[in-house]
Amino acid sequence: MNRIARAAMTAAALMLLTGAVWAQEAFRYHGPGQLAVGSGRKDDRTVYLRGMYFPLQAGPQHQNAHAYANSQIHPVAGPGNAVGNYAYPWRDTYCEKRSWDMPLCPGKTGHQGLDIRPQKATANAFPAFAMDDGVVASITNNTTVTIRANAGYVCRYLHLDRSSITQAGLKIGSAIKRGDLVGRVSNIMGGVPNTTIHLHFDCYKSISGKVVRLPIFASLIAAYRRAWGLDDLDRGGQLAVDPIREMGAFAVASSNDGTPVGPAVAAAADAALPKSLRTKNFGAITPSTEPAAWPAYILKWPGLIRSVEIRDAFGKIIPAFATDEAGVGLWWYWMVQRAGFGASGVVSFEKIALKYSGASTVDEPVVAKYVTAYSGAAERPGLSKQYFGRFVDRKESLDLADLEIRWRIAQTLFHNEAGRTGSVDRATYDRGVALADRILANGFEVGAVAVAGGTPAAGGGVGAAAAPPGSVTITTPAAVGGPTAGAAGGAATTVGASGAAAAVTPTPVLTGTASATASAGGVEIVVGGRYTVRVPPGADPAMVSALLDILDRRR
């Protein structure tokens, strides 16, 4: 099914449900704390500013305008106002490297807020809006507007056009309502045009007499989703995971040939990331053969994405995975089983380097390359010093039974492959090791990752949990070519939530290799005789379109 045919089929099916134009650009974002470079506040998904108004033009209320939160110092498409920087996916920039005192950041210093680019790199063209009801607390000569919300927090708008603030009628001490015009986005810094065209937006509260800048990325995601009429995913003050839009979030099961369906594929295409992060293969475990001849343990590994082809410096395809845990688990399985160290073995960085390099003896130059990176020398220690807190000699015995030693070894190796710190956090690492341990103990039938609410099925495999009301589900029949939903052995998977129901007359829609039938319960779409996608009334069209696009490429 070509892209035009798929689009036509999807449009026809969804129009039966929603009666609305669905051709909105697909919003994508990395999770909170996932910086382009450096360590952010990764595990904080708190929506600190619940219900806030998005501070820039966005959504149907503003002519379907888009906004792009991303780094100004690590742009994806070149310096400054390059067109490619005004694009999805979003990235958090709270805690990005700066010198400001930031007690909530891992390094205690960093960027105070979020940088958000408007739809285009045009100065004094795109309005900024008040995030909440409150009072204009200050207006500086450096075109910074500060609003004190009645709800007890304060937000700053930086880099606005000076004349636009005056035109908005703002005065210090005057009341302002959520959605009121604050000014227009520009590039003013230090009183002159001296930065990219973007809005710096940060918010803070006074806690115990101290000003604390808040991590607001999750709050902005929720606000932006509301601006587009999407579920804001605010679940009791915590941002829930969107398995389609949040890059790297994997909540969709593999098809019967082991190919997962999920946004990890989009993450793999993010050329700004190191290859080990794009593939989630943090240990860079890469066979010397093409995929058809890969070892069975890789071909069976949970979450393997067979369709992603990213090659290493030697031209070999790096196996890619849908979850961080799968990538960590593969590395630990390799250490224990393939390298032969065992879960409680004693290793050294020299021994690990020998296995990693594939060399016959430790005297070969390729081994020295790894050893130098890991251990270095007393006068110039390698990466391991960062994690062990001291110089680690290449021959020093390291006990894998010691969980802390094992974690430090992993950090060293992952850092070497990624060229930077922070590949995974400790909790993710522990889950990945647990996955590998299950497989090592019980084999692959019981080691598979339970995803999307999956529960252990009879016989030790992973079955699918019942989908919650209003969820889009995918069914992959046991036999390719059999489009029957719920066929024996098929895997039904929940991938998202939607809105209210709507009654429709059953209407078949046939296009290319896909078919769709609408009924009072929604639309059922069969793609290529292989996947059955059930779409409830009110489902987000952009999400469904993205899913069908991914599925069609997997046929």
N, C-alpha and C positions, 0 to 999 in steps of 0.2 A: 504494500500500500504506500503510494507516494505521499509526500507531505501535504500536497494540495488536497488529495482525496481524503486523507485522515482528517484534515482541518474541516472539510466539508461535512464529513460524517459526524464529527464531534459537535460541530455547530448545530446541525440538524437535530441531533439527539438532545442536546442541552437546551435548545430553544423550546423543545416540548416541555421541559421542566421549569425553566426560569423565565422564558419570554423576554430575556434581556440580552443585550450585546455583551459577548464575553471576551472580546479581543483586547484584553488588558495585558500589558507586559508582565511576565512572570517575575514576581519579587523573590529574590534569593538572599540569604544572609548566613554568615558564619555565626556560631554560637557566642553568647556573652563571654568576654575575656579572651577570645581567640584573636590575638593580634597578628598583624602581618609579620612583625619582628618583635621578639622579646616576650616577656611573661605578663599576662593580664590577670584579672580576677576571674579565673576560669569557672569556678563552681558556684558563682553567685548569679542565680536567675531571678533574684528578687525584683518585682515590679515596685520600685520605691515610690513612684509617682503615678498612682493608679487613676486612670480616667483622664490624664492630661491631654490637652489638645496638641497635635503635632505642630511643631513651630515653623514649618515651611509649607508651601503649597504642595498638596498631595491629594490624589484621588478624584473621583467624579465631580465632587463639589468645586474643584479647581481645574476644570477642563482636562481631567485625567493627567495632571502633572505628576512627575516622578521626582524623587530626591534620592541622593546617593551618599550614604555615610561610609567614609573610608579614609585612609591615611593620606595626609598631605606630605609627609616626609618619606613615605615608602609607597609611592604611587605605582599602580599596576601597568600603566600605559605610557610611562615617560613623565618627565618633570612638568610641573605647573598645570596649565589648563588644557592639557591634551584631551581630545575628545573621549578617548578610551577610559579616562578617569571618571567620567560622568556616566557611570554604568553600574549595574549590579555585578557581583554580590556585595552586600554591606559587610563592613568589618568594624569591630569595636576598636576605639582608639583611646579609651580610658586606661590610664597607666602606661601609655606609649612613652618612650623615653623623652623625658624633660627633666628640669631641675626643681620643679615645684614640690613642696612638701606635701606628700600624699600618704597618710597613714594606712589607708585601706589597700594600697598597692603592694605587690610582693616585695618590691625593692624600696618601699617607703618614699619614693619620689616618682614623678611621672606627669603625664598629661591630665589636666583637670576635668576634661569633659569629652564631648564628641564633636568631630568635624563633619559637617553635612554639606554636600554640594547640591546646588539646585539642578533643575533639569538640564540647563545648558550653561556654558561658561560665558555668560553675558552679565556684566555689572549693572546694578540698579534696575534690574528687570523682574526679579522674582521676590515677592513679598515674604516677610517673616511675620508670624502671628503670636499673640500672647498665649502662653501655655495654660493659663488658668486665670480666674478672677483674682484681682489683687490691686496693688498700688505701684506706680512707677517710682522706684526707690532712688534711682540715679541715672543721669545721662552724662557721659564723659566726653571730653574733647576728642578722645580716641574712638569715638562712635560706639561706645559700649553702653547698652541699655540694660538696666537691672530691674527686674520685676519681683516684688515681694508678694507671694501668693497668700490669700487669706487662709489657705490650708496649712500655713506654717513653714513653707520652704521658699527659697529664693533661687531665681534663675537669671543667668546673664546671656546676652546676645552680643557677640563680637563681630567686627568686620563689616558693619552695616554702612550704607551710603549716608553721608552726613545730611544732605538735603532731604533725604527720604524720611528721616526721623522728624524733622521739622514739619514736613508735609503731612505726616501721620497725626500731627497735633499733640504729640506727647509733651507733657510737662511734669517735672518732678513733683511728687505728692499727689498727682491726679489719679483717680480710679481708672482701672482698665478691666475689660471683660475678656474671657477666653475667646480666642478667635479674632480679637481686634488687631488691626494693623500696627506693627511695631516699627517697621522700616523695610528697606529693601537690601537684599544680600549684595555685598560688594567685595572689595579686596583691600580695605583700609586697615593698616596696622601701623602704629606709631604716627598716626595722623596723615599718612600718605598711602597711595597704592603700593603695597609691599608684601602681598601674599596672594595665594590663589583665590579665585572667586568661590567663597564658601562661607557658611555660618559656623562659628564656634559656639557651641551651646553647652553650658554647664549649669548644674544646680547644686545647692548645698543647704544644709541645716546646721543650726547651732546646737551642739550636743555637749552638755556639761561645760558650757562656756567656750567651747572650741568650734570653729567653723570646719565642717567635714564635707568635702565634695563627694557627691553620691555617684555610685556606678549606675548610670541611667540608660545603658544600651538596651536592656530588657524593656524598660519603660517606653523607649522610643519605638522599639519594634511593635509593642502592643498598640501604641498610638497610631503608628503608620498603618497597621493592619485595620484599625477602626476607620481610618481615613478612606481606605479602599473598600469598606463594607465587609471586611473579613472578620472572622472570630478573632478577638484580640488575644486569645490563649492565656488570659489572666485567670489563673486557677488559685483563688485564695491568696493572691499576692505573689504567686510564683509563675513564671513564664513556662507554659507547657511546650513540648517539642512538636514542631510541625515537620513530619517526615518527608515532605516534599520540598518545602522552601528552606528549611535549615540544612545547610550543607554539612555533610558528615553525619547527620542524624539518620540512623538506619532503623526503620521500623517496618520493613517489608520483607517477607520471606523469599528464599531462592525459588526459582522455577525448578522443574523436575530434572533439568540438566545441570543444576548447581549455580545458575546465573541469578544473582540477586537483582531485584528491581527497586531502585531507590536513588536518592540524591547523591550518594557517594560517587556515582558516575560523574556528576557535575563537578564534584570536588576534585576528582582526578584530572579534570581539564583545567584546573587553576594553575596556570604556568608560573605564577608568582611563588608557589610553594616548592620546597625541595622535593625530589622524587620520592624519598622515603615517606614523606608526609602525604603526598598526593596519592600514593598507593596504600597508605597505612601499613606498609611493610617496613616497620621501624628498624628491624635488624637487617634489612636488605637481603633477605634469604632468596637468592636468585639461581634457579637451575641453569646449567650450561646448554640445555636443549630448548627447542621450540615447545610450545605448550602441549602438543600432541604426545610428546615423550616425557612430560614432567613426571616426577615421582608420584606414586599413588596418594601419598599423604597430602601433597599440595592440591591435587585434583579433588580430593574429598574434603578439603578443609572448609569449615563453615564460613560462609560469606565470601567465597572466592568470586571475583568479578572477571569472568573469562573474556568479556568483550573489551576490556581496557588494555591498551597496548602502549606501555611506557618502557622504553629500553634504557639500559644502563650504559656506562661509558664503553663497555665491550660489545654493545649491540644486542645484549640478551634482554628478553622481556622480564620485567620485575612483576611477579604476581601481585595483584591488587586485591584489596579486601574492602568490605562494606562497613566494618566497624573497627574502632581502635583496638578493642579486645581481641578480635580475630588476628590482627597483625602482631600484637604482643604474644598471643598464644602460639602462633607459628614459630616465633623466635625461640620461645622456651622449649617447645617440642623439639626444635632443631638442636638446641643445646643439650637436652637430655638424651634424645634418641639418636639423632643423626650424627652429631659430633661425638656422642658416646660418653659425655661427661657424667651422666646420671643426675638425679635430682639432689643427691647429697655428695656429689663428687668434689674433689679438690682440683681447682684449676689455677692457671696463672694467665696473665695477659699474653704471654708468649705462646702458651698452648692454644688459647683462643685464636690468636693471630694465625697460627699454623693451620687451624681448621678453616678459618674464614678465607684464607688465601688459596687453599687447595694445594699448597706447596708440599714437597716431599720432606724437606728438612727445614729447620729454623734458620739455617744460614742463607736461604734464598732471599734476594732483595725485596721481593713482594711481602715477605713476613716482616721485614724491618720497617716497611712503610706503616703497617698496622700497629706494630709495637711502639713506634715513635709517637703515633697519634694517641694510643692508649696510655702508655707509661712515660715516654720521653726519657729524660735523664735527670739526675738529682739537681743539676744546675738549671735545667729547663724542663720541668715536669710536663707530662702530657695532660690530656683531658681528665684523666681519673682524679687528679688532685682536686678538681672542682667539686667532686662528689665524695671523695674519701677524706678530704681536708688535709691531705699530706701527699708526699711523693710515694707512689706505689711502684716498686721495682718490677721489671718485666717477668722475673722468675718467682716473685713472691707468691706463696700459696694462699689461695682464696677459697674459702669453704662455702660451697653452694647451699649447704644446709642452713647457713646463717641467712635469714631472710633479708636483713639489712645489707649484708655484703652482696647478695644476689641483686637487690634493687640498685645498688651503686654500680655494679657491673653493667646492668641494663642501661642505666643513664649514660654511662661512658660510651657504650657501643652505639646507642641511638643518637647521641650527640655527634659522634664521628660521622655517621651516615647522613644526618640531616644538615650538619654544619652549623648547628645552633642548639640551644637548650630548649627544654620544655616540650619534647615530642608528645609525652603523655604524663598525666599526673599519677600519683601513687595509687589512688583508688582504681583507676582504669587499668593500670599495670596489674594490680592484684586480681582483678576480674579476668584479665587475659591469661595469667598464669593458672588460675583455677580452671579455666576452659581447657587449657592444654593438659592439666593434671587429670581431668575427667576423661579426656580422650586417651591419654597414656594408660589409665587404669581400666577403662571399659570399652575402648574402641570407638569408632565414629558413630555408630548407631545411637549411642546414648550420650555422645559428647557434643552433639549439635547445639548451637545457641538457640534458646527459646526466644522468639522475637514476637513483637506485636501482641503480647499477652498470651503467647503460646504456652500450653501446658503439657507435661509429659503424657504421652498417649500409651495405650496398652502395647506391651512389647518393648517399652523403653525408648521409643522414638519421640519426636516432638509433634504434637497435634496442634490444631488451631483452636484458640478460644473463641467463644461466640462473640461476634462483632457487636459493639454497642449500637444503640439506635442511631440512625443518621450517619453511619460510617460507610465510606467507599470500601469495597472489598474486592480482592482479586482471587480467582481460583485457577490453579494450574492443574489440569487433569493429569492422571497418572500416565496415560498414553498420549504422546504427541499426536495431534490430529483429532482427538476427541473433544469437542467443544462443550460437552455436558458439564454443567456446574455441579460440583460436589461429587465427581466421579471418585470411585474407590481409590484411595492413595493420593488424591489431590490435596493441595494445601490452600486453605482459604485464609486470607490475610487482611487485617484491618489497616488502612493507610491514611485515614483522615476523617474528620467530622464535618457535618454540614448543617444546614438550617432547617426550616419548617417544611412540612409536607405540602404537596399540592396534587390535586386530582387531575389526571390526564387520561386521554383515550389511548389504548394500546395501538402503537403505530410502528411498523418495522421500518428501519432505515438501513439500506444496503449500499456499501461502497467498497470497491476493491476487495481486499481480503478481510475486511471487518464488517460486522453487522451489529445493529443496535435495535433493541425493542423497548419502547417506552410503555409503562403501565402506571397504575395509581401508586405503586410502590417505588417508582423510579425508572431508571434506564438500565438495561443489561446489555453490555457491549462485549462481543466476542472478537478477539483480535487474532487473526491468522489461524483459527481453529485450535488455538493453544491456550489462550488466557481468556477467562471470563471476568469482566469488571462490572460490578454492581454499583450503580451511581444513584443515591437516593435523591428525592426532590430537594432542591435548594443547594446542592453541592457546589462548591467553589469551581467555576468553569476553568480557571487557569490551572488549578491543581489537577483536574481531570485531563486537561489537554496535555500537561507535562507528563502525566502518567502514561497516556496512550502513546505519546511520542517515544518514551523510553521502551515501552513494551513492544512497539512495532519494530524498533531497531534490534530487539532481542530475538526475533522470530527465527 
